[in-house]
Amino acid sequence: MFSEQALLRVRRECFRPTDPADRFQKVAGGLNLMRYSEFRSHVRDAGWEFAYLAVNTFLKRLRLLRLVSDMITSVPGLQDYFVHNVYAVLRRAR
């Protein structure tokens, strides 16, 4: 929905002012450019399952925004557009 340049500008101005990355590939720690739905598919296809899965956890202090985020990211067709970060613990599928 937004250009790479716009996303990195917001990231730099609001979240990571010391990271000079001007491309996704140059972000410290890396960005994989993978959609959330692709990530979930790769986990499943590799024979793993989620022991723990959370998205957009940086919103935990902003209660209303967190609630809206949880509602939007629970809709399969919208997840790819609104998941910002993922925290997961995986285990082999049973």
Sequence and secondary structure as in RCSB ss.txt:
>XXXX:A:sequence
MFSEQALLRVRRECFRPTDPADRFQKVAGGLNLMRYSEFRSHVRDAGWEFAYLAVNTFLKRLRLLRLVSDMITSV
PGLQDYFVHNVYAVLRRAR
>XXXX:A:secstr
   HHHHHHHIIIII TT   SSGGGSTT      HHHHHHHHHHTTEEEEEEEE GGGTT HHHHHHHHHHHTS
TTTHHHH   EEEEEEE  
